[in-house]
Amino acid sequence: MTAVIRPFKISVLLFIRDTSGRQLLLERTREPNKGMWSPIGGKLEMGIGESPCECAIREAGEEAGMQLTEADLHLFAMISEKSYEGGGHWLMFLYNCRKTLDSLPPPIGEGSFAFFSREEMATLPLPETDRQALWPVYDQYRDGFVAMRADCDPSRPLEVVVEESWREGGI
C-alpha cells in the first residue's frame, strides 16, 4: 500500500483567560472549523523562520490585541495531527497564556470572541479533536507538558497517543 503524501502545516493555539478564569474563544467564520468555537492561533510564517513562540506572540497581538513576551507564555503541549479532516497534517504547539484579558477583543476577519467557563464549553459546537483531545490536555497539563500524536482520519475513530508527559508536582 502506497502512503498518501499530504501537506504538513505548523501552527500554534493560545489558551487565554479573562480575570475570572473563563476561556477566550473565537467563533470561526472561515475554515478550518467554520461555525465552531476554538482558541485563537495561526500558522507559522515559515518563510521568515518564525518560531512557535514568536508566532504565538504575533497572533496574540493580531487577534486579541495583547502585547506578550516569552515570559507570558508556557508551552504545555505539542500535538501532531495526522490527516486532519481527511486532508493535511498539522503540528500544533499549544501555549497557556499567563497574562489575562480584562475585556473581549473586537471581532476580526476570522470571527467574533466570547469568554466561556469550562462548564459552558460542554454545550458549544467545538471541533471534535478539541473536545476529545485538546481541552482534556489543557485541563491536565496546562502547567506541565505533553507531546502527543493523533490519527484524525475521519474514516476511523480518533486515536490519540501520549508520547511523553509531565505535570507540575509529579508525573
C-alpha positions in Angstrom: 0.0 0.0 0.0 1.4 3.4 -1.0 1.3 6.2 1.5 -0.6 9.3 0.5 1.6 12.4 0.7 -0.3 15.3 2.3 0.9 18.8 3.2 2.1 19.4 6.7 1.2 22.7 8.4 2.7 24.1 11.6 0.6 26.2 13.9 0.0 27.5 17.4 -3.0 27.7 19.7 -3.3 30.1 22.6 -5.3 29.4 25.7 -6.1 32.8 27.1 -8.3 33.5 30.1 -10.1 36.6 31.5 -9.6 37.8 35.0 -12.5 35.4 36.1 -10.7 32.4 34.6 -13.1 32.0 31.6 -11.5 31.0 28.3 -11.3 33.3 25.3 -12.7 31.5 22.3 -13.2 32.6 18.7 -16.4 31.6 16.8 -14.8 30.9 13.4 -16.4 32.4 10.2 -13.9 30.6 8.0 -12.5 27.1 7.5 -11.0 25.3 9.2 -13.7 24.7 11.8 -16.2 27.2 10.4 -19.1 27.8 12.8 -17.2 26.3 15.7 -15.6 27.8 18.8 -11.8 27.5 19.2 -8.8 29.1 20.9 -7.0 31.8 18.9 -3.9 30.9 16.9 -2.4 30.6 13.5 0.2 29.2 11.2 3.9 29.9 11.5 5.4 32.3 8.9 7.9 29.7 7.7 9.4 31.9 5.1 10.9 34.1 7.8 11.8 31.2 10.1 9.3 32.3 12.7 9.4 30.1 15.9 6.2 28.7 17.5 6.7 31.2 20.4 7.2 34.1 18.0 4.0 33.1 16.2 2.1 32.9 19.4 3.2 36.4 20.4 2.3 37.7 16.9 -1.1 36.0 16.9 -2.0 37.3 20.4 -1.3 40.8 19.1 -3.1 40.4 15.8 -6.2 38.6 17.1 -6.6 39.7 20.7 -4.7 43.0 20.8 -2.4 41.5 23.6 1.2 42.6 23.9 3.1 39.5 25.1 6.6 38.4 25.8 8.1 34.9 26.0 7.6 35.1 29.8 3.9 35.4 29.4 3.6 32.0 27.6 4.0 28.4 28.7 4.3 25.7 26.1 2.3 22.9 27.5 1.6 20.6 24.6 2.8 19.6 21.2 0.4 17.5 19.0 0.9 16.1 15.6 -2.5 15.6 13.9 -2.4 13.1 11.0 -4.9 13.5 8.3 -7.0 16.3 9.9 -10.5 16.2 8.3 -9.0 13.8 5.8 -6.7 16.5 4.4 -3.3 17.6 5.5 -1.3 17.1 8.7 -0.9 19.6 11.5 1.9 20.0 14.0 0.5 22.3 16.7 2.1 24.0 19.7 -0.3 24.8 22.5 0.5 27.7 24.8 -1.1 28.6 28.1 -1.1 32.4 28.4 -0.1 33.6 31.9 -1.4 37.1 31.2 -5.2 37.6 31.4 -7.6 39.8 29.4 -9.8 42.4 31.1 -12.3 42.6 28.2 -13.3 41.0 24.9 -11.2 41.8 21.8 -13.2 43.3 18.9 -14.3 41.0 16.1 -11.7 40.1 13.5 -12.0 38.8 9.9 -11.9 35.2 11.2 -14.8 35.7 13.6 -16.1 37.1 17.0 -14.9 36.4 20.5 -16.6 35.4 23.8 -15.5 34.2 27.2 -16.7 30.8 28.4 -16.2 28.8 31.6 -15.1 25.2 31.1 -18.5 24.0 32.1 -20.2 26.3 29.5 -17.9 24.9 26.8 -19.6 21.5 27.1 -22.6 22.8 25.2 -20.7 24.7 22.5 -20.0 23.5 19.0 -16.3 22.6 19.2 -14.1 20.8 16.7 -14.2 17.1 17.8 -10.4 16.9 18.2 -10.6 19.9 20.5 -13.4 18.3 22.6 -11.7 14.9 22.8 -8.1 15.8 22.9 -7.1 19.5 23.2 -9.3 20.6 26.1 -8.7 17.5 28.3 -5.0 18.0 27.6 -5.3 21.7 28.7 -7.1 20.6 31.9 -4.5 18.1 32.8 -1.2 19.6 31.5 -1.5 23.4 31.3 1.2 23.7 34.0 3.2 20.8 32.7 4.0 19.3 29.3 2.7 16.6 26.9 3.7 15.5 23.4 1.1 13.6 21.5 0.1 12.3 18.2 -3.4 11.9 16.9 -4.8 10.0 13.9 -7.7 12.2 12.8 -8.7 10.2 9.6 -12.4 10.7 9.5 -13.0 7.1 8.3 -11.7 5.8 11.7 -12.3 6.7 15.4 -10.0 9.4 16.7 -6.9 7.8 18.1 -4.6 9.9 20.4 -1.3 8.6 21.7 0.7 10.3 24.5 4.4 10.1 23.6 5.8 12.0 26.6 4.3 13.9 29.5 5.0 15.5 32.9 2.8 17.6 35.3 3.9 20.1 37.8 4.2 18.3 41.1 4.7 14.9 39.6 4.2 12.6 36.6 
